[in-house]
């Protein structure tokens, strides 16, 4: 039996495991705004863990949607 990948539709965000404010807390810990921290993380992704890089990319996506 062949497993099929789920199609990512318009409802992908409902399946995401989001913790509200975690990226903002990381930014505040470094005395930066979330926007500044996003810029720093995306400029140097090798300096941060993959979860933080994904959070920065997600923030970037949400900002462009607003």
N, C-alpha and C positions, 0 to 999 in steps of 0.2 A: 504494500500500500504506500502510495506517495503522499507525503505531507505537503500541503499547500500553504503558502504564506498568506497571511491575512492581508487584504488590501487596505492600505491606509487611505481612508476617506476623509471626509470633513470632520469626523468625530474622533480623531486621534487623541485629542487633548483629554477626553474623558477617561482614557485608559492610562494616562500619565500619572506617575506617582509624584505629586508635587507637595513640597513642604513650604507653606506660606512664609515668606520673609527670610528664608535661609540665605539667599544670595545677598540680601540687604544687610543681614547680620554680619556676614563675612566682610562686606564693604565697610561697615561701621567699625568693626574691629581694627581695620587698617586706617581709620579716620578718613575715609573717602566716601563720596556719594556712589550709589549703585552705577551710575553712568560712567564715572571715572574708573571704577573698578572693572567694569565691563571692557573699557578701552584697554586697560593695562593687561587684563587676562587674554584678550584676543590678540594683542600685539606680541605676547610672549606665552603661548599656550604650553610650551614645554616646561615652564616654571611652576605650573599648577596641575593638580590632579584632574583626571578626565571628567569627574562630576562637576567641578567648578567651571571647566571650559564649556561643558554642555549647558550649564546654567547661564553662562554669559551669552551663548548662542540663543538660548530660549528667550532671554531678556531682550536681545536684539530683535528677535522675531515679534515679540509682543509689542515692542515700541513702534515697529513699523506698521502693525495692525491698528494701533490706536489713532 
